[in-house]
Each structure stands twice: as structure tokens, then as C-alpha cells.
Amino acid sequence: MTTSPELLHRADLRTLWLLGQPVGHSLSPLIQNSALSHLGLPIVYLAAPVTKAALPSAVRGLLALGALGANVTVPHKEAAFELCEAVSPRASAMGACNVLRFLDGRIHGDNTDGAGWLRGIEDALGATLPPRALVLGAGGAARAVAYSLLERAVPEIVVFNRRRERAEQMVSDLQTGSSRLQVASLAEFASHLDADCLVVQTTSVGLQPNEAPLVPVDRWPPGVLLSELIYGRQTALAARVQSLGGRLQDGLPMLVYQAAESLALWLERPLAEIPSQLMMDAARRHLAGR
Ligand code: ATR
């Protein structure tokens, strides 16, 4: 994919940004620019590495420059939330923003991570989710996933985390509606695993090569899906689950669908008008060619 030079000659060119640290290996510019060029819009999406200290001035600079918006990624999603002058209810529940919009001279924050994850899961499982979800981890990604599970009123959600107090805080911040949210330790995971559940692995464990699985697994109920938010490499847990005949989904659908949801917000268009499949194909082609 190349951006045409003619596009860069246009004085009315608008910009979208990815702010994070690091951003050099992100697929977001590829995914977003594929969609923007398909839609024929005079908009480009650029990535900028930004330190924690520089984030406030970077965001205000983009606002001053008339940028259309930005994505914010690791490790700045919570800091970006604090910079916003208005936030959506879902971003407020998560305490983190991955999308910034510059509207009427003000910074508006939103969070499309949970919605992106959910769309990937519904692609795999259909609109009716299992009655139990086991969520490994209690960081920002786990909050986004749990928020979506609560939105779909999954009756029972169990959060497993190394630091139990963080899981307890997450549960008390998010608990709404009729779902039962509870906390358990990683050591208890295997005893909770049964045929009517969905397992979501949201931690960073498995990103590094040769890392041991986050939880030991010696049986996996047939048909149970393991959703991991890591993409582009198979984790030891995923390899183990696959060898036991389990179903897998990696983090690529979440990445692509949060991008599609972000673009719909910036363009103020319905999600159905965003070429999600084209974005997915661009990402898959890139990963296959590495
Ligand atoms: P993110 O926003 O991507 O979720 P995060 O907020 O830093 O990132 O959360 C990282 C998650 O990975 C947490 O659940 C963390 O567990 P703790 O809360 O106990 O720190 C988990 N995690 C990271 N490294 C881990 C490890 N070596 N073993 C177990 N859990 C780990």
C-alpha cells in the first residue's frame, strides 16, 4: 500500500494520529490508510512515538493543528483519559481512552477496544455468548473486555489476576446490572474451566518468546474458545490449548475492529460504511508476509 504523492500535495489534507511508545511496529497505519485510500478520502494516518511527559503537549498540538483525531496506545490510554474535556460513558467506565476526537476546539475521548473485541468474538461464536466468561488479567485490556461482557449481560464473569487487589478494584469499579463479577487467583483457573465458558487471556504474558503459559492447562473442554489479545505470534498457552483440541482466536480481530470503530467515530459514519474486511485482509497479508 502506498499513499499517492498527489494526496500529500493537497493543502486540505487532514490527519489522524497514533500516539504511543513504542509505535514503530504498529499495524494501525497500514490498517487505517488502507481504509482511507479505499474510501478515497483526503486523510492520512500517521504514527508518532510520544513520551509520557510529552503527551499533553502532543495532544494539544494536534488539536491546534486541526487534526481530525488520534488513537492512543500503550502506555498512554489512562493519561489520555485525564486530558479529555468530554468522555463517552464506556471510556469513563474503563478510565482509559484509545480514541481522541477534536470537536469544537475540545478534546473528546472514547474507547473502542471493548467493542472491537466483542465484534471479533461474535464473528466466532454468534450473538449469544456462553453463560460464563473467565478473564485472565485485570489491566486496561481486561477492563475493556469485561465492560463488553457486562454490556451483553453474560451472567457470570470471573477475573483471575496475579495481583488480586487489582482484580478486586476492577470488579468494584465495573459491577453494574445483573451479571455476577467475581475474583479468583490464577491458581484456581483450572478448577473453573468447564464446557459452558469462554476464556479471555488479556495479559502480556506470552509476548516474549519462550515464556511459560500464564496458567497450567492439562485439559480443555471441547468447543471452549480461548480468546487472546496478543496477535502475530502464538503464545505458549495458545499452543497448549491447540494441542488439546481447543478453539483459538488471537488479538487481530480486536485490533482491526477497534480500528474500524475508531474510523467510524472520526468520519461520523455508520460502522457498516467502514471497509472492515479490507482492513482485516491488509493486516493478515502483512503478517503473512513478514
Ligand atoms: P493492559 O492495558 O495491556 O491490560 P496493564 O494494565 O499493564 O496492560 O496490565 C497488564 C496485565 O498483565 C495485568 O493483569 C498484569 O497482572 P498484575 O495486575 O498482577 O500486574 C498482567 N501481567 C503482566 N505480566 C505478568 C506476569 N509475568 N504474570 C502474571 N500476570 C502478568
Boltz pocket constraint, residues with backbone or C-beta under 6 A from the ligand:
constraints:
  - pocket:
      binder: B
      contacts: [[A, 136], [A, 137], [A, 138], [A, 139], [A, 140], [A, 141], [A, 142], [A, 160], [A, 161], [A, 162], [A, 163], [A, 164], [A, 166], [A, 202], [A, 203], [A, 204], [A, 205], [A, 214]]
      max_distance: 6.0
